[in-house]
Amino acid sequence: MSNISKLPTASTYDPKMLALIRRTVASDTSDDEFNLFLNTARYLRLDPLRRQVMAIVYSKDNPQKRRMSIITGIDGLRTIADRSNAYRPDEDEPSIEIDHSLKGPTNPAGIIKAAVRVWKFSHNSWHKITGAARWEEYCPLTEEWAYKDGESRKSPTGVFTLDKKSNWFKMPTVMISKCAEAVALRKGWPDDLANLYEAAEIDRASTMDLLPSEAAEEGAREERQERLGMGRSLLMVFDDNGNLESVPYGQVADRCFAFIKENREEPSKVLMWRERNRAALKEFWAQSPNDANAVKSEIEKVME
């Protein structure tokens, strides 16, 4: 049984601490979002002031597309796993696969992927669990926009950049290793860590949260939002490694049906997928109840 379900939910924050949390790790939240964030932090028994859990608001300047994601630091994931009394970290450093020919402005270390191992005690012995993260899947690149000859608004150039002030540029091995370790922890403790993501895993999605001022004209901004699916997408998992991807609402049902069909002969895999995406599927139901109910029906058929 999950340890989280046994945790107390009573408030342990005094007014000054609440004000500090609101100013720092939840500065963009509305009153309702802040209440939800605090309740989640108490439920997980994680400390926002230690940045074990944080709130990120996407499309904060657009009320119709606004949404909040609650994420954890890597220490938060480790803390939850450690409460199971069946976790220990690996003694070796992460395995980093490097290709020096890939070194450049968008990949300063030439990283292909990182692998991190954690250990779980089960059935009277320790078992190694490995998580892997590929640079191209997690690195938060931003596409440049520019005016083209004869055009009155900006358009995408196909050129991507990595912010040189970001930790992904300054500490690339650390950031990709965090993503790999988060994958490993979710694989080992799926019940406790379902739908919890390390901050580095969300960085790529964060590049999609563009302020209106980033586009010169309204038309350019709307075109970019449509291209990226900003505010109309869900963060979901479709692979065994727990990799997070942003799926536009218009594609969610098709992706779900395809996954269920592909794994129809493995009900346990479909069940695990449903648990990993429980929060996303609830949000999908709120936005598209008919499509969400159709997905639910397909899942129930597999379970039967």
C-alpha positions as CSV (number, residue, x, y, z in Angstrom):
1,M,0.0,0.0,0.0
2,S,1.2,3.5,-0.8
3,N,2.8,5.3,2.1
4,I,1.4,8.6,0.8
5,S,-2.1,7.6,1.5
6,K,-1.3,7.4,5.2
7,L,0.2,11.0,5.4
8,P,-1.6,13.7,7.4
9,T,-3.1,16.6,5.5
10,A,-3.3,19.1,8.4
11,S,-1.7,22.5,7.9
12,T,1.8,22.9,9.2
13,Y,2.5,26.3,7.8
14,D,2.1,29.5,9.8
15,P,0.9,32.7,8.0
16,K,4.5,34.1,7.5
17,M,5.6,30.8,5.9
18,L,2.6,30.8,3.6
19,A,3.3,34.3,2.5
20,L,6.9,33.3,1.8
21,I,5.9,30.2,-0.3
22,R,3.4,32.4,-2.2
23,R,6.2,34.9,-3.1
24,T,8.7,32.3,-4.1
25,V,7.9,28.9,-5.4
26,A,4.2,29.7,-6.2
27,S,4.4,33.4,-7.2
28,D,2.3,33.1,-10.3
29,T,-0.6,31.1,-8.7
30,S,-4.1,32.4,-8.2
31,D,-5.9,31.9,-4.9
32,D,-7.5,28.6,-6.0
33,E,-4.3,27.4,-7.6
34,F,-2.3,28.2,-4.5
35,N,-4.7,26.3,-2.3
36,L,-4.5,23.3,-4.6
37,F,-0.7,23.5,-4.6
38,L,-0.5,23.6,-0.8
39,N,-2.9,20.7,-0.4
40,T,-0.9,18.6,-2.8
41,A,2.4,19.5,-0.9
42,R,0.8,18.5,2.4
43,Y,-0.6,15.3,0.9
44,L,2.9,14.4,-0.5
45,R,4.5,15.7,2.7
46,L,7.0,17.7,0.8
47,D,8.4,21.1,1.7
48,P,7.9,23.9,-0.8
49,L,10.5,26.0,1.0
50,R,13.1,23.4,0.3
51,R,12.0,23.3,-3.3
52,Q,10.9,19.7,-3.0
53,V,7.7,20.7,-4.7
54,M,6.9,23.7,-6.9
55,A,4.0,25.2,-8.9
56,I,4.5,26.3,-12.6
57,V,1.7,28.3,-14.3
58,Y,1.5,28.0,-18.1
59,S,-0.2,30.7,-20.3
60,K,-0.5,32.9,-17.2
61,D,-1.6,35.9,-19.2
62,N,-4.4,34.1,-21.0
63,P,-7.3,33.1,-18.7
64,Q,-8.8,30.7,-21.2
65,K,-5.6,28.7,-21.7
66,R,-4.1,29.1,-18.2
67,R,-3.1,25.9,-16.4
68,M,-0.9,25.0,-13.5
69,S,1.5,22.1,-13.1
70,I,2.8,20.9,-9.8
71,I,6.3,19.5,-10.1
72,T,8.9,18.1,-7.6
73,G,12.6,18.5,-7.3
74,I,14.7,15.4,-7.5
75,D,15.1,15.5,-3.8
76,G,11.4,15.3,-3.4
77,L,11.2,12.2,-5.5
78,R,14.0,10.6,-3.5
79,T,12.3,11.5,-0.3
80,I,9.0,9.8,-1.2
81,A,10.9,6.7,-2.4
82,D,12.9,6.6,0.8
83,R,9.8,6.6,2.9
84,S,9.1,3.1,1.6
85,N,12.2,1.8,3.4
86,A,13.0,-0.1,0.3
87,Y,15.1,2.5,-1.6
88,R,18.8,3.1,-1.8
89,P,20.7,5.2,-4.4
90,D,23.3,3.8,-6.6
91,E,26.9,4.0,-5.5
92,D,28.2,4.7,-9.1
93,E,27.9,8.0,-10.9
94,P,25.4,8.3,-13.9
95,S,26.4,6.7,-17.2
96,I,26.6,9.5,-19.8
97,E,26.9,8.5,-23.5
98,I,28.8,11.2,-25.4
99,D,29.4,11.9,-29.1
100,H,31.9,14.8,-29.5
101,S,30.6,15.4,-33.0
102,L,27.3,16.6,-31.5
103,K,28.9,19.4,-29.5
104,G,27.5,22.7,-30.3
105,P,25.3,25.6,-29.1
106,T,22.3,23.3,-28.5
107,N,24.3,20.5,-27.0
108,P,27.4,21.9,-25.2
109,A,28.7,18.5,-24.0
110,G,27.7,16.4,-27.0
111,I,25.4,14.2,-24.9
112,I,23.4,11.4,-26.5
113,K,21.7,10.1,-23.3
114,A,22.1,9.5,-19.6
115,A,21.3,6.4,-17.6
116,V,20.9,6.3,-13.8
117,R,20.3,3.3,-11.5
118,V,18.4,3.1,-8.2
119,W,17.9,0.1,-6.1
120,K,14.6,-1.3,-4.6
121,F,14.3,-4.1,-2.0
122,S,11.7,-6.6,-2.9
123,H,11.2,-10.3,-2.4
124,N,14.1,-10.5,0.0
125,S,16.7,-9.0,-2.3
126,W,17.8,-5.7,-3.9
127,H,16.8,-5.1,-7.5
128,K,18.5,-2.6,-9.8
129,I,16.2,-0.2,-11.7
130,T,17.6,1.8,-14.6
131,G,16.2,5.0,-16.0
132,A,17.4,6.5,-19.3
133,A,16.9,10.0,-20.8
134,R,17.9,11.1,-24.2
135,W,19.2,14.7,-24.7
136,E,17.1,15.4,-27.7
137,E,13.9,14.5,-25.8
138,Y,14.5,16.7,-22.8
139,C,16.7,19.6,-23.7
140,P,14.5,22.8,-23.7
141,L,15.2,24.3,-27.1
142,T,13.4,27.5,-28.3
143,E,12.7,28.2,-32.0
144,E,13.7,31.6,-33.3
145,W,11.2,33.8,-35.0
146,A,12.1,36.6,-37.5
147,Y,10.6,38.8,-40.2
148,K,11.0,37.4,-43.7
149,D,11.3,39.6,-46.8
150,G,8.0,41.0,-47.8
151,E,6.2,39.8,-44.7
152,S,4.6,42.1,-42.0
153,R,4.8,39.6,-39.2
154,K,7.3,37.2,-37.7
155,S,7.4,33.5,-38.6
156,P,9.4,30.5,-37.4
157,T,12.9,30.2,-38.9
158,G,13.6,26.5,-38.1
159,V,16.6,27.5,-36.1
160,F,16.6,26.4,-32.5
161,T,18.6,27.8,-29.6
162,L,19.5,26.8,-26.0
163,D,19.5,29.6,-23.4
164,K,23.2,30.0,-22.4
165,K,22.0,31.3,-19.0
166,S,20.1,28.1,-18.2
167,N,21.4,25.1,-16.2
168,W,21.0,23.0,-19.3
169,F,23.8,24.9,-20.9
170,K,25.9,25.4,-17.8
171,M,25.5,21.9,-16.2
172,P,24.2,19.6,-19.0
173,T,25.2,16.3,-17.4
174,V,23.5,17.2,-14.2
175,M,20.3,18.2,-15.8
176,I,20.0,15.1,-18.1
177,S,20.9,12.9,-15.2
178,K,18.1,14.3,-13.1
179,C,15.7,13.4,-15.8
180,A,17.1,9.8,-16.0
181,E,16.9,9.4,-12.3
182,A,13.3,10.6,-12.2
183,V,12.4,8.0,-14.8
184,A,14.1,5.2,-12.7
185,L,12.3,6.3,-9.5
186,R,8.9,6.3,-11.2
187,K,9.6,2.8,-12.6
188,G,10.5,1.6,-9.1
189,W,7.7,3.3,-7.2
190,P,4.8,3.8,-9.7
191,D,2.1,3.9,-7.0
192,D,3.7,6.7,-5.0
193,L,5.3,8.7,-7.9
194,A,2.7,8.4,-10.7
195,N,2.3,11.8,-12.4
196,L,5.1,13.4,-10.4
197,Y,7.8,14.9,-12.5
198,E,11.2,16.4,-11.7
199,A,11.6,20.1,-12.6
200,A,14.1,19.4,-15.3
201,E,11.6,17.2,-17.1
202,I,9.3,20.1,-17.4
203,D,11.8,22.6,-18.8
204,R,11.1,21.5,-22.4
205,A,7.4,22.2,-21.9
206,S,8.2,25.5,-20.3
207,T,9.7,26.8,-23.5
208,M,6.2,26.6,-24.9
209,D,4.8,29.1,-22.4
210,L,5.3,32.3,-24.4
211,L,4.4,35.8,-23.2
212,P,2.3,37.9,-25.6
213,S,5.2,40.4,-25.9
214,E,7.4,37.7,-27.6
215,A,5.4,38.1,-30.8
216,A,5.4,41.4,-32.6
217,E,1.7,41.1,-33.6
218,E,-1.4,39.3,-32.5
219,G,-1.5,37.2,-35.6
220,A,2.1,36.0,-35.2
221,R,1.4,35.1,-31.6
222,E,-1.7,33.1,-32.4
223,E,0.0,31.3,-35.2
224,R,2.8,30.3,-32.8
225,Q,0.4,29.2,-30.1
226,E,-1.4,27.0,-32.7
227,R,1.9,25.5,-33.9
228,L,3.0,24.6,-30.4
229,G,-0.4,23.6,-29.0
230,M,0.2,26.0,-26.1
231,G,-2.6,25.9,-23.5
232,R,-4.5,23.2,-25.4
233,S,-2.3,20.3,-24.7
234,L,-1.8,17.7,-22.0
235,L,1.4,16.3,-20.5
236,M,1.1,12.5,-20.9
237,V,3.3,9.4,-20.8
238,F,3.1,6.7,-23.5
239,D,6.4,4.8,-23.2
240,D,7.8,2.4,-20.6
241,N,10.4,4.8,-19.4
242,G,7.8,7.4,-18.2
243,N,9.0,10.1,-20.6
244,L,6.8,13.2,-20.6
245,E,5.4,14.6,-23.8
246,S,3.0,17.4,-24.6
247,V,0.0,16.1,-26.6
248,P,-2.4,18.6,-28.2
249,Y,-6.1,18.1,-27.1
250,G,-7.0,17.3,-30.7
251,Q,-4.6,14.3,-30.7
252,V,-5.2,13.0,-27.2
253,A,-8.0,10.6,-28.1
254,D,-6.2,9.2,-31.1
255,R,-3.0,8.6,-29.1
256,C,-4.9,6.9,-26.3
257,F,-6.8,4.6,-28.7
258,A,-3.6,3.7,-30.5
259,F,-1.8,2.9,-27.3
260,I,-4.7,0.8,-26.0
261,K,-5.0,-1.1,-29.3
262,E,-1.3,-1.8,-29.4
263,N,-1.3,-3.2,-25.9
264,R,-4.7,-4.8,-25.9
265,E,-3.1,-8.2,-25.1
266,E,-1.3,-6.8,-22.0
267,P,-4.0,-5.5,-19.6
268,S,-1.5,-4.8,-16.9
269,K,0.4,-2.5,-19.2
270,V,-2.8,-0.6,-20.0
271,L,-3.6,-0.4,-16.3
272,M,-0.2,1.0,-15.5
273,W,-0.5,3.5,-18.3
274,R,-3.9,4.7,-17.0
275,E,-2.4,5.2,-13.5
276,R,0.5,7.2,-14.8
277,N,-1.9,9.4,-16.8
278,R,-4.7,9.6,-14.2
279,A,-4.4,13.4,-13.7
280,A,-4.1,14.1,-17.4
281,L,-7.1,11.8,-18.3
282,K,-9.2,13.7,-15.7
283,E,-8.3,17.0,-17.2
284,F,-9.1,15.6,-20.7
285,W,-12.5,14.5,-19.4
286,A,-13.2,18.0,-18.2
287,Q,-12.4,19.5,-21.6
288,S,-13.7,16.7,-23.9
289,P,-16.1,14.4,-21.9
290,N,-17.4,12.5,-24.9
291,D,-13.9,11.6,-26.2
292,A,-12.7,10.9,-22.6
293,N,-15.6,8.5,-22.0
294,A,-14.8,6.7,-25.3
295,V,-11.3,6.2,-24.1
296,K,-12.6,5.0,-20.7
297,S,-14.8,2.5,-22.5
298,E,-11.9,1.1,-24.4
299,I,-9.8,0.7,-21.2
300,E,-12.7,-1.2,-19.6
301,K,-12.9,-3.5,-22.5
302,V,-9.3,-4.4,-22.1
303,M,-9.7,-4.9,-18.4
304,E,-12.6,-7.3,-19.0
